């Protein structure tokens, strides 16, 4: 579960090691990294919220989505460095 970005608004951004069959995405949560962390797909056209199991407030979700979009290339590079070409 590598952290891939610096904490933002107190949230951690990470990958799970067993998800290389899924398209690039990032999990977000505060505190301990869990399987119920909020998930964002990182698509060519933008960032898409998959689910918000961490129950992050909407205001923070909007800021986090913008932060992910601004760091898209860094996240995608880290994804392929970690999982390899899919």
JOVEN-V498036 format. One line per field, one symbol per residue. phi: phi as a letter, one per 30 degrees, with the letter a starting at -180 (. if undefined). psi: psi as a letter, one per 20 degrees, with the letter a starting at -180 (. if undefined). A space follows every 10 residues. Layout:
phi: ???
psi: ???
This chain:
phi: .ddcbdebhi ccbaccdccd dcdeabcbac iddbdcdebb dccedkcbdd abddhdeeed edddeddddd cedddddded ddcidc
psi: mppirqqpkj qqprqqikki iqrprqqprq bpprijqqpp qnrhiapppg qlhilpqggh gggggggggh jghgggghgh hgirp.
